[in-house]
Structures are given as C-alpha cells and as structure tokens.
Amino acid sequence: MMKPKRLGGSFTFGKTSLSVNRMGYGAMQLAGPGVWGPPRDPDAAVAVLREAVEAGVNHIDTSDYYGPHVTNQIIRQALHPYPNGLVIVTKLGGRRPPDRSWQPAITPKELTTGVHDNLRNLGLDILDIVNYRVMGSGHGPEEGSIAEQMTVLADLQRKGLICHLGLSNVTPRQLAEAQKISEIVCVQNLYNVAHRTDDAFIEDLKRQGIAYVPFFPLGGFSPLQSAALDAAAASLKGTPMQVALAWLLHRAPNILLIPGTSSVQHLRENLEAASMELPRETIAVLDSIARAPD
C-alpha cells in the first residue's frame, strides 16, 4: 500500500484534547445503495476502514441513521477495539423510515434515543463528538431556532454520554445560538471550490478555533466549472477530486476533510490529495471558478 507522506497536517478541536489529521474519512458510502441496508460487499467495506486507519486516518465521520445502523455496525466490526487517538464524529437530527426517505428526528426522545443507538452500535461508552444536523428542505441551511435540540444534547453531555458538540447544516446565527448553550467544536456545511457561500463563515470559525468540515466537495458544478477543474487536474497529473480536496486543504487551516468511498483504490486516491502541491497559478484559477458563469 502506498501511504501518503502526510495527511494534510493536524488540527485540534478547540480547547479539547482531540487532535486529528486534516484528511479524514466519511463513512456514509459504506451502507448499501441510497445509504440503505447492508453494502453489496461487506468484506470490502471492512477493508476500506482498516486501510484508512492504517494509512493514518484518525477522524471518521458517521451517523447511526446511515443504513440505518449499518454503517456504525461496520465501523465496530472493522475497528473495535478502537486504536488510541481515533476520533469518531457522529450526527443526530435525522431518521430513515421504512420508505427510505430522510426525515427530521428532533424531539428530546428522538435525540436521546439517537445517542444511545450510536453508543450501542459503535460499541462505545461515550461519543467523542456529536453534531446536531439541521434537516432543511435542501442541502443548504435554513434559519430557525435550534435551542431546544442543543439543550437536550448539552444535558446528555453533562450526563457523560457525549464529550463534545458540533453542528451540521447551520447558519452563523444558529452557531451563535448554540454557543450560548454549549461549546461548539466543529461545523459541517456544504462547501466546495465552486460553492463558496460560507467563505466569511469559515474565516470567523478560524478565528474561534472551530473546525469547518465541508461536505459535497465535488458536486453541483456547472459544465464550465467542471472543465476548469478537469484542466487543473490534467496539468497536475491527478484527478478532479484530488485537486478539489487539495484546494480545500489550502483554503483554510481549520478545514477538515471527510471524503467517503467504498473502494480501497478510491480511498488511496483521496488520501494522496493530502500531499498534492497546488501551484499559485492553479490556485488562482480554482479561486475564480466560483464566479464562473453557467
């Protein structure tokens, strides 16, 4: 196995003792098609996780509503007892009913049950970080109070079931509201080289020492934007995904990446992006494509 020389440097979550390499792994794709049911090849799913950790990944993003339950059970099968230093970040706020839709799960009972489901399926006594995911009508955040949900999670934190809290799919106003209830160590939002709505938000989080974890790192591009990314990848003898990931690591030191895959080969390609050097000219081109017309 070819190990990258580094995984993007390290980051420590706020005032915590949790320090991770900036290139992590997102486990959503370990479940079956549509993030439902078991994977087609369970052995391959286990192999991806084990290779990721062997290569230096110590930040895994998951949720018990992936599958549902399937992804966390695979993580436990592959990695338990967990190696020292591995940080598992999970999320609450959603559920998958039998019709396979994605629905909010935001009542105190649902959130409490979700914490216990994560603990049981991961085989843990305490969760490292729990993100409260705000389930909007689309991929982007929507304003609205999250105080009730954060109060429930802060209570579970005080009871010793959660170490630290984070947020997903939120606005700066929602972050400020949550910070009145508990310390927030990370924010997980939609962001990539073409979709830059959170530029100012990232800078504010950087000043506060809060991690920013982008999802959807290569999606929603216009044909012109995709062509620019393809050209940059060709000039660097890499893939568009590698270039997009490398740009995110360059963008800000508090950005942590969690690209997901169910393929060992694709995992290796993603990890190699952590050691990709982007010339200034390439960075300038990539910076500009957010403003490129359709």
Secondary structure, DSSP 4 states (H G I P E B T S, - for coil): ----S-SS-EEE-TTSS-EEESB-EE-GGGSSGGGBSS-S-HHHHHHHHHHHHHTT--EEE--TTTBTTHHHHHHHHHHPSPPTT-EEEEEESEE--TT---EE--SHHHHHHHHHHHHHHHT-SSEEEEEEE---SSSS------HHHHHHHHHHHHTTSEEEEEEES--HHHHHHHHTTS-EEEEEEE--SS--TTHHHHHHHHHHT-EEEEE-TT-S--HHHHHHHHHHHHHTTS-HHHHHHHHHHHH-TTB-B--B-S-HHHHHHHHHGGGPPPPHHHHHHHHHGGG---
